[in-house]
Amino acid sequence: MSVVLKARPAEPEYRAIHRVADALAPGMANTFVEAVRRVAGETALSELEAALARGDLAAAEAAVPWEKLPAELAPVGAAIRTGFEQAAQASVRYLPPRLRLELRFDLLNPRAVDWVRTHSGELIREVTDETRLAVREVIRRAFEEGMHPYTSARHIRSMVGLTRRQAQAVDNFRRRLVEEGVAGEKLDKRVEAYRQRLVRWRAKNIARTETLRASNEGQQELWRQAAEQGLIDPAVTRKEFITTPDDRLCDICAPLDGQRVGLEESFQTELGPVLTPPVHQQCRCAMRLVEVRP
């Protein structure tokens, strides 16, 4: 026999978690867009152009102030911490009344502090590294294709903030326009508009995924602390995977609906084990507690 271990407010628990993440995502996305805009704006064009003219690709890459990007992205950590905390607080409403009264959630728990700090640092490092790799590939392609250093420098600067795949897409888009006879200011405007769309898409993708990750991790930490305080019994309590019932449900997550695992166990997905959702980029899935008794 299984029972859902919660008080059942009118709003489903996954919606409460989504609301926390959705409130934070726009701010995190804006942080990313502004961070890459400022770093691109501080790129030394004269140094970049000179490095390209003499074929020094390492110096060309160094003309971008990469050391400033992690600092510009630092507010992302605050959003992750807020999502973690607010989701835990929201999840309290879904516990039985006795547990809600007795549970003392501690955001300063060393484990909680460590997750927020570690994940924030890893995310910023991953974003910075991927952005740098993308620019490195753009520099190489510009040099190999013999693009004029003046044009190359401005093109490379505009690529700050994109992934390698996105940067390649911009290059392909530009090449296609040139083949169609588009040139001059019209060419630059169309390429720039396309690039900006990709930057915004990447920003939203990161923000939606990572705010939801922080929210689900906050929920997980709440349950951990409830177990440590003796308020729930891990021996008879399971996490249940919930797929969000909307048009975003994908083939990766659909088979996971209803999968149950122990509190500290991972859900088994085709992409590998995950302790909490999201399973993939922009995943909207959630989880809840159920009590399983003979």
C-alpha positions in Angstrom: 0.0 0.0 0.0 1.3 3.5 -0.8 0.1 6.9 0.4 1.3 10.3 -0.7 3.1 11.7 2.3 1.8 15.3 2.1 -1.0 17.5 3.3 -2.4 18.0 -0.3 -2.9 21.7 -0.6 -5.1 22.7 -3.6 -2.0 23.5 -5.8 0.1 20.4 -6.9 3.5 20.4 -5.4 5.3 20.6 -8.7 3.6 23.9 -9.5 4.8 25.4 -6.2 8.4 24.3 -7.2 7.9 25.7 -10.7 6.7 29.0 -9.3 9.8 29.4 -7.3 12.0 28.6 -10.3 10.0 30.7 -12.8 10.2 33.8 -10.5 14.0 33.6 -10.5 14.7 32.6 -14.1 14.3 36.0 -15.8 16.8 37.6 -13.4 19.3 34.9 -13.9 18.9 35.1 -17.7 19.4 38.9 -17.6 22.6 38.4 -15.5 24.0 36.1 -18.2 23.1 38.5 -21.1 24.6 41.5 -19.3 27.7 39.6 -18.3 28.6 38.6 -21.8 27.7 42.1 -23.1 30.1 43.7 -20.7 32.9 41.2 -21.3 32.5 41.6 -25.1 32.5 45.4 -24.7 35.7 45.3 -22.8 37.5 43.2 -25.4 40.5 45.0 -26.7 39.7 45.2 -30.4 43.1 46.8 -31.4 44.9 43.9 -29.6 42.6 41.4 -31.2 43.1 42.8 -34.7 46.8 43.0 -34.3 47.1 39.4 -33.1 45.0 38.2 -36.0 47.1 40.2 -38.5 50.3 38.4 -37.3 48.6 35.0 -37.0 49.0 34.8 -33.2 45.8 32.9 -32.3 46.7 32.6 -28.6 47.1 36.4 -28.3 43.8 36.8 -30.1 42.0 34.7 -27.6 43.8 36.5 -24.7 42.4 39.9 -26.0 39.0 38.9 -24.5 39.0 39.6 -20.7 38.0 36.1 -19.7 39.0 36.7 -16.1 36.1 39.1 -15.7 33.3 36.7 -16.8 33.1 34.6 -13.6 32.8 37.9 -11.5 30.1 39.2 -13.9 28.2 35.9 -13.5 28.6 35.9 -9.6 24.9 37.0 -9.1 23.9 33.6 -10.5 25.0 32.1 -7.2 22.5 34.3 -5.3 19.7 33.1 -7.5 20.6 29.5 -6.9 20.7 30.0 -3.2 17.3 31.7 -3.2 15.7 29.0 -5.3 17.1 26.3 -3.0 15.8 28.1 0.1 12.4 29.1 -1.2 11.6 25.7 -2.7 12.4 24.0 0.6 10.1 26.5 2.4 7.4 25.9 -0.2 7.6 22.1 0.1 7.0 22.3 3.9 3.3 22.9 3.1 3.1 19.5 1.5 4.2 17.6 4.6 1.6 16.3 7.2 0.6 18.9 9.8 2.7 17.4 12.6 5.8 17.4 10.5 5.2 21.0 9.5 5.1 22.1 13.1 8.1 20.1 14.2 10.5 20.4 11.3 13.3 23.0 11.6 14.8 23.6 8.2 18.4 24.9 8.4 19.7 26.6 5.3 23.1 27.0 7.1 23.4 23.2 7.3 27.0 22.6 6.0 25.7 20.2 3.4 23.2 22.8 2.1 25.8 25.5 2.1 28.3 23.3 0.3 25.8 22.3 -2.4 24.9 25.9 -3.2 28.5 27.0 -3.2 29.8 24.0 -5.2 27.1 24.0 -7.8 27.2 27.8 -8.3 31.0 27.6 -8.9 30.7 24.6 -11.3 28.0 26.3 -13.3 29.9 29.5 -13.7 33.1 27.6 -14.6 31.2 25.4 -17.2 29.6 28.5 -18.8 32.9 30.3 -18.9 34.8 27.3 -20.4 32.2 26.6 -23.1 32.1 30.3 -24.1 35.9 30.4 -24.3 36.1 27.2 -26.4 33.5 28.7 -28.8 35.5 31.9 -29.3 38.7 29.8 -29.8 37.0 27.9 -32.6 35.7 31.1 -34.2 39.2 32.6 -34.1 40.6 29.5 -35.8 38.0 29.5 -38.5 38.4 33.2 -39.2 42.1 32.7 -39.6 41.8 29.7 -41.8 39.2 31.4 -44.1 41.4 34.4 -44.5 38.9 36.9 -43.1 40.4 40.4 -42.9 41.7 41.1 -39.4 39.5 44.2 -39.0 36.3 42.3 -39.8 37.5 39.2 -37.9 38.1 41.1 -34.7 34.6 42.5 -34.6 33.1 39.2 -35.6 35.0 37.3 -32.9 34.1 39.9 -30.2 30.4 39.4 -31.1 30.7 35.7 -30.4 31.3 36.0 -26.7 28.4 34.3 -24.9 27.7 31.6 -27.4 28.3 27.9 -27.3 30.5 26.2 -29.9 27.4 24.9 -31.7 25.8 28.4 -31.7 28.9 30.1 -32.9 29.1 27.6 -35.8 25.5 28.4 -36.6 26.2 32.1 -36.7 29.2 31.5 -39.0 27.0 29.3 -41.3 24.3 31.9 -41.3 26.7 34.7 -42.2 28.2 32.5 -45.0 24.8 31.7 -46.4 23.8 35.4 -46.5 27.1 36.3 -48.3 26.4 33.6 -50.9 22.9 35.1 -51.4 24.5 38.5 -52.1 23.8 40.2 -48.8 26.6 42.6 -47.9 27.6 45.6 -45.9 25.5 47.1 -43.2 22.5 44.9 -44.1 24.7 41.8 -43.6 26.0 42.9 -40.3 22.5 43.8 -38.9 21.0 40.4 -39.9 23.9 38.5 -38.4 23.8 40.5 -35.2 20.1 40.0 -34.8 20.5 36.3 -35.2 23.4 36.3 -32.7 21.4 38.2 -30.1 18.6 35.6 -30.4 21.0 32.8 -29.8 22.5 34.6 -26.7 19.0 35.2 -25.3 18.1 31.5 -26.0 21.2 30.3 -24.2 20.5 32.6 -21.3 16.9 31.4 -20.9 18.0 27.8 -21.3 20.6 28.1 -18.5 18.2 30.0 -16.2 15.2 27.7 -16.6 17.3 24.6 -16.0 19.4 25.8 -13.1 16.7 27.6 -11.2 14.6 24.4 -11.3 17.7 22.3 -10.3 18.2 24.5 -7.3 14.5 24.3 -6.4 14.5 20.5 -6.6 17.7 20.3 -4.6 16.1 22.5 -1.9 13.2 20.1 -1.8 15.6 17.1 -1.5 17.5 18.9 1.4 14.2 19.5 3.2 13.4 15.8 3.1 17.0 14.9 4.3 16.7 17.2 7.3 13.2 15.8 8.1 14.7 12.3 8.1 17.7 13.4 10.2 15.3 14.9 12.7 13.3 11.6 12.9 10.2 13.1 11.4 10.1 10.7 8.4 11.3 7.1 8.2 13.6 6.5 5.2 12.9 2.8 5.4 9.3 3.3 4.3 9.6 6.6 2.4 10.3 6.9 -1.3 10.8 9.8 -3.8 8.4 9.5 -6.7 9.2 11.0 -10.1 6.6 13.3 -11.5 6.4 14.3 -15.1 4.9 17.7 -15.7 1.6 17.2 -17.6 2.1 19.7 -20.4 3.2 19.8 -24.0 6.9 20.0 -23.1 6.9 16.3 -21.9 9.6 14.5 -23.8 10.4 10.9 -24.7 13.3 10.9 -22.2 11.1 11.7 -19.2 7.8 10.2 -20.1 8.8 6.6 -19.0 10.0 8.0 -15.7 6.6 9.0 -14.3 5.9 7.2 -11.1 9.4 5.8 -10.7 10.2 5.4 -7.0 13.6 5.3 -5.3 14.9 5.8 -1.7 15.5 9.3 -0.4 19.2 9.1 -1.2 18.9 7.0 -4.3 19.0 8.3 -7.9 16.3 8.0 -10.5 17.4 5.8 -13.4 17.1 7.6 -16.8 18.3 6.8 -20.3 20.8 9.7 -19.8 22.1 8.2 -16.6 21.2 8.4 -12.9 20.0 11.7 -11.4 19.4 12.4 -7.7 16.7 15.0 -8.5 15.2 16.5 -11.7 16.0 18.1 -14.1 17.1 15.2 -16.2 18.2 17.4 -19.1 18.2 21.0 -20.3 14.8 22.7 -19.8 13.4 19.6 -18.1 10.3 20.6 -16.1 9.9 17.4 -14.1 9.5 17.2 -10.3 9.2 14.7 -7.4 7.2 14.1 -4.3 7.3 11.9 -1.2 5.3 8.7 -0.8 5.1 6.3 2.1 5.2 2.7 1.2 3.9 0.1 3.8 3.0 -3.5 3.5 
